[in-house]
Amino acid sequence: MSGRVSFGEFVLDLDARELRRGDTPVLVSPKAFQLLDILVANRPKAVSKIALQERLWPDTFVVDKNLVNLVAEIREALGDDAADPRFIRTVHRFGYAFQGPAVSPDISASARPTIRFRLVWKEGRAGLDVGEHVLGRDPDLELFLDSPSVSRRHARIRVGEDGATIEDLGSKNGTFVADRRVGSAMPLADGDVIRIGSVPLTFKVVAAWGSTQTEPHTPG
């Protein structure tokens, strides 16, 4: 990546190799800066621990604690909470992902999403940008749900400029929205409870692009 990316009160300046809170530099180690760069560049997709270790320490064996320590350093710098993250989300038994709105001033307005959505479930949350998002038990998926009731590729959410839809991908235990079984693409509305196998998730509309509206804080 190059240029600048803004999120919350922070600016990640890739050309200057600097993280700032407003106009004040925030000190992080070079490796922590590199890790944050990787996660921001891949947002909102989750990046596996193995892929991160290969990027950060190529041709070198390192223990998992090295990566955990870097994530902790980034969270401390950002004032982030692992239990209720604003920015760095832990993907259980897989890796990490950057979540939340992040804006590059170099991106044209036509390339920006019109609406942002979010999925919230017991073990995490994820932002949904324009495009396709597959949910399932395959650990390589962006939306990994670790439950035996979930098929490897269970359902797909499509986000467009005018909203979002969900469809089942031939799963064994089915996909439901408000207790209605999903077959072909079904529109999603703010507050819809989606059940993937036995895993409940809540679909939320965060805000229209460019709006000053913010999502109410929900514990968990």
C-alpha positions, 0 to 999 in steps of 0.5 A: 500500500501507499498513501494514507488511510484514515480510521477513527481518529487515526491516520496510517501514513504509508509513505511517511511510515507513521501512525498518527492520532490527529496530528500527534505521532503514535509510536509503534515498532516497525514490525507492528507498523508492518502488521497494521499495514497488512491488516488494513490493506486486506480489510475486511478480509481475515488474514491467517496467522500463517500468512502473517508470519510468512510476511513478517518473518520470511524464512524464519521460524517464530513462535505464535507469541511473537504475533500475539505480542505485535497484535497487543502492541497495536491494540495498545497504540490504538486504545483497542479492546480485544473483547470489544474491538473497534479495529483489530478483530481476532478470528478464532483459530485462524488469524486477525482482521481489520474492521470498521470504516477506513478511508483512503483520500486517494480513492475516488468517490465512485469507488466507495461503498454507498452503504456499510453493513455489519454482522454481529455474532457471539464470537465476533463481528465483521464489516461488509463492503460491496461484493460477495461474502461467504459464510461457512466452516472453512477456516480460509473464509472471511466469515468463518463460523466454527460450529459443526452445524455449519457447512464448509461453504454455507451461505453467501451475502451479496452487498450492492449499492442498493442493499444486501441479500443472502442466499443458501449454498446448499447447506445441510442444516439450512439458512434462516432469516427471522425463522424463514428458510432461505433458498434463493436470494432474500433481501436483508434489513436492519436488525434481521436475525440470521441463523446459519445452522445453529449460529445466530447472527444479527445484520446491521445497517451502519450508515450511508456513505458520507453520513455522520450517523454512527452505529450505537454501541452494542456490548459483546 
